[in-house]
Amino acid sequence: MIARKQTRQVLVGDVAVGGGAPVSVQSMTITKTADVEGTLAQIYALAGAGADIVRCTCNEPEAAEGLARIVPRSPVPIVADIHFQYRLALAALDAGVHCLRLNPGNIRKPEHIKAVAEEAKARRVPIRIGVNAGSLDPALYEKHGGATPEALVESAQRELAYFGEVGFDDVKISVKASNVPLMIDAYRLLSETVDHPLHLGVTEAGPPPQGIVKATAGMATLLAEGIGDTIRYSLTADPVEEARAGRQLLEAMGLRERKGLDLIACPSCGRAEIDVIKVARDAQAALDNRNLPIQVAVMGCVVNGPGEAREADIGIAAGRRRGHLFIKGQVVRVVPEDEMVEALVAEAEALVKEGLEARLAKADSGAAAEAEADRAALLEQKGDDPNAVEQRVELIKKDLR
């Protein structure tokens, strides 16, 4: 288990952030907030994909009016994203939002910042200080010679000081950058400096897959160090991909209980008798929308497949034009190759519904023997070393003598 740094806790609606609460997933709508029905549809899609909190832009009066209609119907807490116009922050509070995001880089007048903080305090609504390397206050940029970790953290501290003048400390903080090493260093410094909960993200990460790689590199590094209380993937893509990626990251790191599918597959080798990539894709497509909280394995051969994937809840391996369906490494059924995916899906659903012991008790009595016969035949046909690894090793030894 990852030992997480203890931070204060704030409540965004009914979602606790920090203070030992589970790391939460956030995303942001890309609709016009004034389009109430369109925005609500996207919020519901994000919630279904794993988002615990959703942010909506509040960039015009019509957006604030839209928020007033959206908040009561939203399945998750709503954060209003504010830039430049502090009066829109006040309007968003009137709309009933559960949190504000303020950018210190473009709302700079102390009296405006404190006016928003005073109103948020009166309504018990938290604020995220959202520092961004791309919109850093020019004075701080000049002082530090660029968007350095120290500049980003000082921006957050300056905002905290304004909040402190009016007795407001219900705060979470982000110090995002599109440069991954800068982002990591900034959050490390911030974590050493404050005990407020931290919102992690690599801003403007770009489209998948590059964007997912960049964001994961930054956030996973920090999460593994115990830093971070809530996360957001900032992708140039359908925001549902952000929510899904966030949930998958937290599940993969053991920071959230598995809620969705985890499909693993072998990279294939000389022994494989099927197109592993195609079967894995077909299985992923068939299982993705079923929300089964299990690990599923697709393996290319029956020689090592069930053994290598014995920790998977369920899996299938191919051999001699047949598929060996196994649960926790125990073969329970042998099916024709063209029925592999269909059988895998049916067994996965039954496993989730009935439980491990019940499904093992219903295993076909001759499945294990059939599987062993297929395994032996494949070994005899292709040998112990189908990739000729030992020949290569001997060649290397000869060359280096």
C-alpha positions in Angstrom: 0.0 0.0 0.0 1.1 3.5 -0.8 1.6 5.6 2.3 -0.1 8.9 1.6 0.8 12.3 3.0 -1.7 13.5 5.5 -3.5 16.7 4.4 -6.4 18.7 5.6 -9.8 17.6 4.3 -12.3 19.7 2.3 -15.7 18.7 1.2 -16.7 19.3 -2.4 -20.4 18.6 -2.0 -20.5 15.1 -0.6 -17.0 14.1 -1.9 -14.2 14.4 0.7 -10.9 15.5 -0.7 -7.7 15.0 1.4 -7.5 13.9 5.0 -7.2 10.2 4.1 -10.2 10.2 1.8 -9.9 8.1 -1.4 -8.2 9.9 -4.2 -11.0 11.3 -6.4 -11.3 11.6 -10.1 -12.2 14.9 -11.8 -13.0 15.9 -15.4 -14.4 19.0 -17.1 -17.3 19.4 -19.5 -16.5 20.8 -23.0 -20.1 22.0 -23.7 -21.4 25.5 -23.4 -22.6 25.7 -19.8 -25.6 27.7 -21.0 -26.6 24.5 -22.8 -28.2 22.9 -19.8 -29.4 19.7 -21.3 -26.2 19.1 -23.3 -24.0 19.8 -20.3 -26.1 17.6 -18.0 -25.8 14.8 -20.6 -22.0 15.1 -20.5 -21.9 15.2 -16.7 -23.9 12.0 -16.5 -21.6 10.4 -19.1 -18.5 11.5 -17.0 -20.0 10.2 -13.8 -20.7 6.9 -15.5 -17.1 6.7 -16.6 -15.7 7.2 -13.1 -15.7 11.0 -12.4 -16.4 11.8 -8.8 -16.4 15.6 -9.4 -17.1 17.6 -12.6 -15.9 21.1 -13.5 -17.9 23.4 -15.7 -16.8 26.7 -17.2 -18.5 29.9 -15.9 -17.2 32.4 -18.4 -20.4 34.5 -19.0 -23.6 35.4 -17.2 -25.5 32.8 -19.3 -23.1 30.1 -17.9 -23.9 31.1 -14.3 -27.6 30.9 -15.1 -27.0 27.5 -16.6 -25.2 26.3 -13.5 -28.2 27.3 -11.4 -30.2 24.8 -13.5 -27.5 22.2 -13.7 -26.4 21.8 -10.1 -29.7 20.5 -8.7 -29.9 17.8 -11.4 -26.2 16.7 -11.4 -25.3 13.3 -10.1 -21.9 14.6 -8.8 -20.6 17.8 -7.3 -20.0 20.7 -9.6 -17.0 23.0 -9.7 -17.2 26.4 -11.4 -14.2 27.3 -13.4 -13.5 31.0 -13.1 -11.1 33.2 -15.1 -10.7 37.0 -15.1 -14.1 38.0 -13.9 -14.5 37.7 -10.1 -18.1 38.7 -10.3 -18.8 35.4 -12.2 -17.4 33.6 -9.1 -19.9 35.3 -7.0 -22.6 34.5 -9.5 -21.5 30.8 -9.5 -21.9 30.8 -5.7 -25.4 32.1 -6.1 -26.0 29.3 -8.5 -25.2 26.8 -5.8 -21.9 25.2 -7.0 -20.0 23.0 -4.7 -16.6 24.5 -5.3 -14.8 27.3 -7.2 -11.6 27.2 -9.2 -9.7 30.5 -9.3 -6.6 31.1 -11.3 -4.3 33.5 -9.5 -2.7 34.3 -12.8 -5.7 36.2 -14.1 -7.6 37.4 -11.1 -5.0 39.5 -9.4 -6.6 42.3 -7.5 -6.5 41.5 -3.8 -9.9 43.1 -3.1 -11.5 40.9 -5.7 -9.8 37.7 -4.4 -10.8 38.5 -0.8 -14.4 39.3 -1.8 -14.8 35.9 -3.4 -13.2 34.2 -0.4 -15.4 36.0 2.1 -18.5 34.9 0.2 -17.3 31.3 -0.2 -16.6 31.3 3.5 -20.1 32.4 4.3 -21.5 29.7 2.1 -19.0 27.0 3.3 -17.9 26.4 -0.3 -14.2 25.4 -0.9 -12.0 27.0 -3.5 -9.3 25.4 -5.6 -6.3 27.7 -6.1 -5.5 26.6 -9.7 -2.0 27.8 -10.5 -1.0 27.2 -14.1 2.5 27.6 -15.6 1.1 29.0 -18.8 -0.8 31.8 -17.1 1.5 32.8 -14.3 1.4 36.3 -12.9 4.0 38.2 -15.1 5.6 39.7 -11.9 6.3 36.2 -10.5 7.6 35.1 -13.9 10.1 37.9 -14.0 11.1 37.5 -10.4 11.9 33.8 -10.8 13.2 34.0 -14.3 10.4 31.8 -15.7 7.7 29.4 -14.7 9.8 27.6 -12.1 8.5 25.3 -9.3 9.3 28.2 -6.8 7.3 30.6 -8.9 4.3 28.3 -9.1 4.3 27.6 -5.3 4.8 31.3 -4.5 1.7 32.1 -6.6 -0.3 29.6 -4.5 1.1 31.0 -1.3 0.2 34.6 -2.3 -3.4 33.5 -2.9 -3.5 31.7 0.4 -2.3 34.8 2.2 -5.2 36.8 0.7 -7.6 34.1 1.8 -6.0 34.1 5.3 -6.8 37.9 5.7 -10.5 37.0 5.7 -10.1 33.8 7.7 -10.8 31.4 4.8 -8.8 28.2 4.6 -11.2 25.7 3.0 -8.8 25.3 0.1 -7.2 22.8 -2.2 -4.4 23.6 -4.6 -3.0 22.7 -8.0 0.3 23.8 -9.6 -0.1 22.5 -13.1 2.3 22.6 -16.0 2.5 20.9 -19.4 6.2 20.1 -18.8 6.2 16.9 -16.8 9.4 17.3 -14.8 8.4 20.9 -13.9 5.0 19.7 -12.8 6.5 17.0 -10.6 9.0 19.3 -9.0 6.4 22.0 -8.3 4.0 19.5 -6.6 6.9 18.1 -4.5 7.8 21.6 -3.3 4.2 22.5 -2.7 3.6 19.3 -0.7 6.6 20.2 1.5 5.2 23.7 1.9 1.5 23.3 2.7 -0.8 20.8 4.2 -3.8 21.6 2.0 -5.1 18.8 -0.3 -3.5 18.8 -3.7 -5.2 18.5 -7.1 -2.9 16.8 -9.5 -2.7 17.3 -13.3 -0.5 17.8 -16.3 -2.2 20.7 -18.0 -2.6 20.7 -21.8 -1.3 17.1 -22.0 -2.6 16.8 -25.6 -4.4 14.0 -27.4 -4.2 10.3 -26.6 -2.0 8.3 -26.5 0.7 10.9 -25.9 -1.5 12.9 -23.6 -2.3 9.9 -21.4 1.4 8.9 -21.3 2.5 12.5 -20.2 -0.3 12.8 -17.6 0.3 9.4 -16.2 4.0 9.9 -16.0 3.5 13.0 -13.9 0.6 11.9 -11.7 1.7 8.4 -11.1 5.1 9.5 -10.0 3.6 11.8 -7.4 0.9 9.4 -6.3 3.5 6.7 -5.7 5.2 9.2 -3.4 2.0 9.7 -1.5 1.4 13.1 -3.0 -2.1 14.0 -4.3 -5.7 13.9 -3.2 -7.6 14.3 -6.4 -6.6 14.0 -10.1 -7.6 15.1 -13.6 -6.3 14.0 -17.0 -6.3 17.1 -19.3 -6.7 15.5 -22.7 -7.5 16.8 -26.1 -10.3 14.3 -26.4 -13.8 13.4 -25.3 -13.7 14.1 -21.6 -15.2 10.7 -20.9 -11.7 9.4 -21.8 -10.3 11.6 -19.0 -12.6 10.2 -16.4 -12.0 6.6 -17.6 -8.2 7.1 -17.6 -8.3 8.6 -14.1 -10.3 5.8 -12.7 -8.0 3.2 -14.3 -4.9 4.9 -13.0 -6.1 4.8 -9.4 -7.3 1.2 -9.7 -4.0 0.2 -11.2 -2.1 1.8 -8.3 -4.4 0.3 -5.7 -5.7 3.7 -4.6 -9.3 2.9 -5.5 -11.2 -0.4 -5.3 -11.6 -2.0 -8.7 -14.8 -0.9 -10.4 -14.2 -1.7 -14.0 -12.5 -4.2 -16.3 -8.8 -4.8 -16.2 -7.8 -6.7 -19.3 -4.3 -8.2 -19.6 -2.9 -10.0 -22.6 0.4 -11.7 -23.6 2.5 -10.0 -26.2 2.4 -13.3 -28.3 5.3 -15.5 -29.3 6.2 -18.2 -31.7 3.9 -20.6 -29.9 0.8 -18.5 -30.4 -1.9 -20.0 -32.6 -4.2 -17.1 -32.7 -4.1 -13.4 -33.5 -3.7 -12.3 -29.8 -4.1 -8.6 -30.6 -7.4 -9.2 -32.4 -8.8 -11.5 -29.7 -7.8 -9.1 -27.0 -9.5 -6.2 -28.8 -12.6 -8.2 -29.4 -12.7 -9.2 -25.7 -12.1 -5.6 -24.6 -14.9 -4.3 -26.9 -17.4 -7.0 -25.6 -16.6 -6.5 -21.9 -15.9 -2.7 -21.7 -19.5 -1.6 -21.2 -20.5 -4.3 -18.8 -18.6 -2.7 -15.8 -17.4 -6.0 -14.5 -14.9 -5.4 -11.6 -12.5 -8.2 -12.6 -9.2 -8.9 -14.2 -9.5 -10.8 -17.5 -6.5 -12.4 -19.3 -6.2 -13.2 -23.0 -3.3 -15.5 -23.6 -1.9 -16.7 -27.0 -1.1 -20.3 -26.0 -2.1 -23.1 -23.6 1.5 -24.0 -22.7 2.1 -21.1 -20.3 -1.0 -19.1 -20.5 -3.1 -20.4 -17.6 -0.1 -20.5 -15.4 1.3 -17.1 -16.2 -2.2 -15.6 -15.8 -3.2 -17.6 -12.7 -3.8 -14.4 -10.7 -6.4 -13.2 -13.2 -10.0 -13.7 -12.1 -10.7 -15.3 -15.5 -9.0 -15.8 -18.8 -8.7 -17.8 -22.0 -5.8 -19.4 -23.8 -5.7 -20.8 -27.3 -4.3 -24.1 -28.5 -5.0 -26.6 -31.3 -8.0 -24.5 -32.6 -9.6 -24.5 -29.2 -9.9 -22.0 -26.3 -9.1 -23.1 -22.7 -11.2 -21.0 -20.4 -9.7 -20.8 -16.9 -10.6 -19.2 -13.5 -7.7 -18.4 -11.2 -5.5 -20.6 -13.3 -7.9 -23.6 -13.2 -9.3 -24.7 -16.6 -13.0 -25.0 -16.3 -14.1 -25.3 -20.0 -12.7 -26.0 -23.5 -14.5 -24.3 -26.3 -14.0 -24.0 -30.1 -11.6 -21.2 -31.2 -14.3 -19.2 -32.9 -16.4 -19.2 -29.7 -13.6 -18.0 -27.4 -14.7 -14.4 -26.9 -18.4 -15.3 -26.5 -17.5 -18.0 -23.9 -15.2 -15.6 -22.1 -17.9 -12.9 -21.8 -20.6 -15.4 -20.6 -18.3 -16.9 -18.0 -17.1 -13.4 -16.8 -20.7 -12.3 -16.2 -21.5 -15.6 -14.4 -18.4 -15.2 -12.3 -19.4 -11.7 -11.1 -23.0 -12.8 -10.5 -22.4 -16.2 -8.8 -18.9 -15.9 -7.3 -15.7 -17.8 -7.5 -16.5 -21.0 -5.7 -19.8 -21.5 -7.5 -18.2 -21.2 -10.9 -15.3 -23.5 -10.0 -17.9 -26.1 -8.8 -19.6 -25.9 -12.2 -16.4 -26.6 -14.1 -16.6 -29.3 -16.9 -15.3 -32.5 -15.4 -13.0 -33.3 -18.4 -11.8 -29.8 -19.1 -8.5 -30.1 -17.2 -7.6 -33.4 -18.9 -8.4 -31.9 -22.3 -6.3 -28.9 -21.6 -3.4 -31.0 -20.5 -3.6 -33.1 -23.7 -3.6 -30.0 -25.9 -0.7 -28.6 -23.9 1.3 -31.7 -24.4 0.6 -31.9 -28.1 1.6 -28.3 -28.6 4.8 -28.8 -26.7 5.6 -31.8 -28.9 4.8 -29.9 -32.1 6.6 -26.7 -31.3 9.0 -27.7 -28.6 10.1 -26.0 -25.5 11.8 -23.1 -27.3 9.6 -21.9 -30.2 11.4 -18.6 -30.5 14.8 -20.3 -30.8 16.1 -18.3 -27.8 18.7 -20.9 -26.8 20.2 -20.9 -30.3 20.6 -17.1 -30.1 22.2 -17.4 -26.7 24.7 -19.9 -28.0 25.4 -17.7 -31.0 26.1 -14.8 -28.6 28.4 -16.9 -26.5 30.3 -18.0 -29.6 30.6 -14.4 -30.9 32.0 -13.2 -27.5 34.5 -15.9 -27.0 
